[in-house]
Amino acid sequence: METEKLKIYVTFCIITCQLFQWSCGNDNSNISNHNNDSSAVTDNKTNLIINNPKHLALYTLGDKVDVRAEIPGGIKPDTVSILINNKPQEINKTSLSNSIKTDSCHTGKNNIQINIWSGGKQYLSDVTIILMSNMVPHKYSYKIIKTYPHDSKAYTQGLIFDNGFIYEGTGQYSESTLRKNKLQNNELIQSYNLPEDVFGEGIVIYKKRIFQLTWQSGIAYEFDKESFKLINKFNFSTEGWGITNLGNNFVMSDGSNTLYVLNPETFSEISRIEVYDNIGPVNQLNELELIDGMIYANVYQTDFIVIIEPSTGRVTGKIDCTSLLNKTKVKTRIDVLNGIAWDEQGKRLFLTGKYWPEMYEVQLLKK
């Protein structure tokens, strides 16, 4: 009973948030690489009615979903097919009542399509359901292995380790930069000042180039990695927060629970990943780093980093970084945890924050 109450509450919260976003003109519809979401459960042209599931009904990944449809007038079907996200399901092809599996689905919005033929006439309709994660995230703490200096004037937005150097993207209007520093002593090797009217965000390295996002300008800058010469600019349609590699593509955050998979050559959107844990959507996703095939994401304004499974959107782990910053070293203003860098060869994880005077190499400890 408590589980059902929780599902009803989460569904209400999700619908309320979506209505708020719509009213503000902010289109964050986030269905992963499927664009067949429809708010209508009845197709007026064919008069096919879906009785179950209800639109935006909440389930858990792996649940079986009972699907019931009807054609007014008691018309019987000759054949029935059901698809989830365009993938055919194994069902009783002569029945209007079926049970389908969600094991191979992703978290967030999933589209169920029903296609019925009767007497040579086709009846079509669809409905969208929401799937939460089917696992409780593993909990992690940390152990500090080594401490490095960090520029306390750097409003850290993106952090990358590459060949012994730390590349950093910083923010704030009139202060946004792209930087290259020595890891050991934070010596500045190279820098580029972004235009004063843009707010710098996350960075990513790809094929000897560096890309840097901006917050609300809708612009991504492309630089030559060696010279920091500006090569190109790209436009994108949402806010820019964090960015990292994902195979041969990029994945970008915008502060919601949606991650955008992008073509690195054009910045065009390929697909979306909706991030959920076992409670509901995980919002405020910020700086990103790909580590051993998983996406690590700072949760903005918190001391937590979540570990995301790209193929499903599930949060599989949660890292508590409380008390990571040595506040005895703080002499000026500080801001929140934000900055994840991974040394692939050395298997070293580096963390820092906005205006932090130190950066930390840490080892994760499973609780």
N, C-alpha and C positions, 0 to 999 in steps of 0.2 A: 504493500500500500504506500509506504514512504517513497519507494522508487517511482511509482506512478505519479505521486504528487510532485516529485522532483522534475520528472519529465514534462509535466504540464507547466510547471513554473519556468523551466528553461525555455520551452517553446514560446511562452508568453513574452519572455525577455528578448528572444531572438526576433520575433515578429515586431515588437515595439521598436527595437533598434533599427530594423529595416525600414519601418515607416518613418522614423526620424531622419535616417539618411536620405530617403526619397524626398521628404519635405524640404531638405536643405539643398537638393539638387546634386547630391554626391552619389554617383553611381558606383557602388562597390559590389555589385552582384558578382558572386564568386563561385561559379560551378566549374570544377576542374575539367579542362579541355572538352567540355560538352556545352553546347549553346542552345539546347532544346528546352530550357526551362520555360514553363508557361504558368501563368497565374490562374488559368481557367481549367476546371476539372471536367467541364462538359464542352464538347465540340458541337456548336449549334448547327453546323452544316450537316452533320451525320447523326446528331441526336444520340450519341453514345454517352452513357452516364457511368462514371466511376464512383461506386459507393464506398469503396475502401481500397487504399488508404486515403485519408483526408489530406488536402493540400498542406504541405509543410509539417506533416505529422513527424514526431520525433521517435527515432529508433536508435539502437546500438549496432555498430558494425558487427556483422555476423548473424544478426536476427533474421528469422524468417518473417516475411511480410505477406499477409493474406491479401490477395487482390480479388476484388469482386466488381463486376461491371454488369450493365444491363442495357438492352435496347428496348425503349418503350414500345408497348404493344405486344410484348411477349415473344418477339421474334427470336428464333433459335439460331445459334451460330453454325455455320458449316466448318469453319476453321478459326482458331484463335492463336495469336502469337503475342508474346509479351517480351519487351526488351528493357534492360536497364542500361542507361547511357549508351544506347544503340547496340548493346550486346544481347543477342537472343538468349532466352532462358528456357530451360527444360520444364515443360508444363504439359498438362492435359489439353491437347489442342482442340478439343470439342467442348470444353467447359468454360463457363463464364466465372467460375470460382477456382482460383489457383493459389498455391503458396510458392513464393520465390525466395531464393537465398540472397544474402547481401555479403557473403564472404569475400567476394572479389571486388567489392565497391571501395570507395574512398570516403573519408569523413566529409561532412558538410552536405551540400545539396546533391541529390542523385535523382535523375529523371526516369520515371517509369512510363513506358509507352505501350499502349494496347492497340492491336490491329486485328479487326474482326471482319470476316467475309461471311455474308449470308445472302443466298439467292442472287449471287452475282454482284452484290453491292458491298462496298467497303465502308467500314465504320472505324474511325480513328479518334483517339483522345490520349491525353497524358496527364501525369500528376507528379509533383515533386515532393520527395521526402528528405528529411535531414537525418544524417547518421552521426552519432557521437562515437568517440573512441571506445573500444571494448577492453581497454587495459588501464590499470592505475599506473601512472608514471613511476619509474624507479626514482628513488631519492638519492641525491649525491651531496656530499660536502666536499671540502678541498683541503689540501695540505700545501703550504707555500714551500717551493723548492728553492727559489732564488728571487731576489728583488733587483730591479733595474730602475735607473732614473727615468723620469718622464716629465715633459714640459708642462708645468702647472698652468701655463697660459693657453694650452691647447684644448679646445672644446671638441673632444674626440668624437668623430662620427663613423669613421671606418679605420680598420687596423689590419695590416697584412704583414706576415713574415715572409721574406724571400732572400735566400742566399746570404744570410747573416745581417740583413738590413730590415728595419721596420719602416714600412710605408704607411702613412697616416693621412686621412682626410679629416679636416677640421671644419667647424661651422661658425655661425654667427655672421650677421651682415657686417661688411667691411673688415672681417677678420678671417674669412674662409680661405683655407690653403690646401695644397697638396704637398706633402713632405716626404723626404727620405732621410732617415737617421740611422746611425750605427746602433746596433742593439746594446752593446756593452756600456757605452757612456752617453748615449742619446745625442751624440754630436750630429749637428745638422749638416747633411751632405748636399742637399738640393731642395729647392722649394719653388712653388708657383702660387701666386696670389690670384684668387678668383675675383671676378668683378665685384665691386662693392655692393651692388644691388642684388646679389644672389647669396643664398645660404647653403654652404657646402654640406654634403651628406656622405654616404657610404662610398667605398672604392672597391674595385676589383681589377685583377691583372689577367690579361688574356692575350696570348700571342705577341709578347713584347710591347704590349700597349697597356695603359692604365685608363680606366673609365671612372669618372666621379659623378655622382648624382648631385642634384640640387633639390632642396626641400619643396618649394612651391612654385618654382619657375618653369617646371616641366621640361628642363634641359639636362642632358647628360653630356659631359665633356670627355673627349677622347684625347689622350696624350701619348706621345712616344715615351716608352718607359725609361730610356737612357737619357734623353735630352730634356724631358718634360715639355717638349714643344707641343703646342695645341694643334691637333690634326683635324678634328672634326667635332661636330655637335649633333646630338640626336634629340628628338622630342618624344615625350611620353605623356600619358593623359592623367596619371594619378600623382599623388605626392611621392617624392623619393625619400626613403629612409635608409635602409640597408641593402647591400647587394653582395652576392658571392657567385662563384662558379657552381654549375650543376651539370656535370657531364660536359657536353659541347655547347651548353647554353648558360645563360645567367638566370639567377632567381633574385627577385627584388621584393622588399617589404615596403608598405606605405602606412604603417601604424595600425592597421586593422588586423584581423586574423587571416587575411588573404595574402598569399605569396604569388608573385607573377613570374612565370617562366618566359624569358625573353630570348629572341634571336640576337646574338652578340654583334652581328654585322649590320643590323637594321634597327634594333631595339623594338621590333614589333612583337606583340604578345603571341605566344604559342599556346599556353595553357595556364591554368591557375591551380593552386594548392590551397585548400581550406584547412586551417589548423584547428583541431579540436583535441581536448583531453576527455576523460570520462565524465566530466562535469558539464562541459559546454565549449563554446568557442574561446580560443586563447587570443586576446587582442593585444594591441600595443607592441607588436613584434617590431624590433628595431634592427640593430646591427647584426649581420649574418656572417657565418663561417661554415664552410663544408668540411667536415672532419670524418674520415673513414666512411663516406657515403651518407652521413646523416647531417642535417642542417641544425646548427646551433644558433639560437637567436636570443639576444637580450630582450627581456620584457621591460619596456620603458617605464621609468619611475619606480622600479623595484630592484631588489638585490638578487633576482632570479634569472637564470638562463634555462631555456627549454631545449630539449633535443627532439627533433622532428623527423619522422620517417617520410621521405619525399614521395614515395609511391602511394601512400594512403592519407597523409596529412595527420597521422596520429602523433601525439606527444608521448614519446616513450620514456623520457627522463626529465628530471627537474633538478637543477643544480642550485643549492642555496649558498650564495656568496656573501652572506651577512658577515660583517666585520672584516672583510678582506682588506680594506684600506686602513693603513696604519695612521690613525688620526693625530698621533703625536708629531708626525712629519708635516702636517697641514699648517701653513702659515697664511694662506689667502683663502679665497672662496673655493669651494668645490661643488661639483654637481654629481649626477648619478653614475652608477656603473654603466659603462658602454665601451666596448672594445674587446674583440676576440680575435686572436691571431694563432695560427697553427703551423708548426714546423713539421712538415710531412716526414722528412727524413729522420729528424731527431726525435720525433714523437713528443714534442714539447708544446704545451698550451700556455699562451700568454693572455692575461686579462688586465684591463685598466679601466679608467673612467674619465669623465669630462672634468678637466682642470685638476686631475689627480697628479701629485708630485712623483708617484711611483707606478711602475708596471710590474706585474707579478707572474713568474712562471709557477704554475700550480699542477698538482697531481690530484685527479678526481678520486674521491673515496666513496664507495657505495655504502649507503646506510643499511 
